[in-house]
Structure formats: structure tokens, C-alpha cells
Amino acid sequence: MGYVDQVLEPDERVVFRTSLSWTVYGRAIGFAVIALALPVLTAGAPGWGPVVLVASALASLAGFISFLHAWFRRATTEIAVTDRRVVLKRGFIRRHTVEMNMQKVESVDVDQSQLGRLFNYGSVTIRGTGTTMERLARIDRPLKLRSAITAG
């Protein structure tokens, strides 16, 4: 049971859930490409074998660490819209939570790059009454998130 399910009020229901986009794995993918490309591109270069092997191993290790970091960030981030509020939870040990009542939401802004439009991710900024503002970066399905918030 996730955080959102734990904090639901009686008769409150979740109308939309989303998470971080798969693009958070971008750095890990880049390191994997480097680790695989180094031996292929230097296959005919004499004397570079041990150097390429070490560089490829380091890139593989960096890619693995980047993958674990991205996976953990994605697994410990929950974003949900209920029929009463918007709920955001980040982190595991050091947890950051935001819960904003729907009546307190003034505007929802979506920023998408060209790649964001192609792969359906973007940044969402939720502005509440007063000075409350929460920016969510690299969110999967940002337009549907905005629609779920503004329709509620």
C-alpha cells in the first residue's frame, strides 16, 4: 500500500495517478551506450585493449549506479489526483509530501519540449492560493494530470 492509499479520507477516491517519466533513465542509457560503443569503435586499434576494457567497465558501473538512482526516484515518487485534492510524495527515508485541496488550486501550467511532446512527458507547475507553488519535473502524461486537476 502506497502513501496515497494510506492518506485517503473516507469516501475519497483517486481519479488519476501518474509517476516520473521513463526518461529519468536517460543518463543510465547514455552510459550503457558508451560502455557498448567503446569496444566496438576501438576494435582495430592496437594497444588500446586494456584501456578500453577499463573505460567500458567504468561506464558500465556508472550506468548501473545511474539506473539504480533513477529506479529508486521513480519508485518512491507518487503523484495522484483525488476527487478532493492533489497528493505528491517524494522520497523514502527523507520524505517530502505536498497535499493541496482542489479549491486552493489557482492554475496548472504544463511545459513540454519537443521531445517531451514526442514521448509524452513534461513539467507541471501547480499554483495554489497564497504563495503555494509546486513544480513537478519529468512527469509522465502531464496534460492528463492537468486535465484531472482542472476538471476536479
Phi, psi and omega in degrees: 000126182275176181301314183301316180295329180287329185261005178295136176280162175302138180067011175267139181230148179279128179256341180202138174231145174212179182213186173292148179291157177296347181292350175295344177275005184304315180296318179296320178296319178299315178296323179295320178297317178297315182298325179277327184283326182305307180295325181291315184286336182249021184299324183266000183275114181288142175084353182262000184308304182296323180294316180295321179298315179294315180297319179294320178295319178295319178295322177296316179297315178298321178296319179294316178295318178297320178298313180299317179298313181295318179298316181295317177300316182291321182288333184258013177249126177236133177228125181215150173243125175255181178286358180236334188202170174254131183237129177230133176225129176235146172091170182238294178278309175263094188267139174237122180235146175225130175228119184237124177296145181300327180291341182268353181280122179267315181206158177228117180253139178240129174243125178227132173280181177296318176294324178298320177292321180294318184257009174059053173220165179179185178255139180238130176246121180254120179254129177254173178297149185081226183250010182290126177212133179228125179254128179246115184262148177056050181268137176284136179056057184294327180291323177292325176297313178300316179298320180295324180286313185286335178283338185277000000 
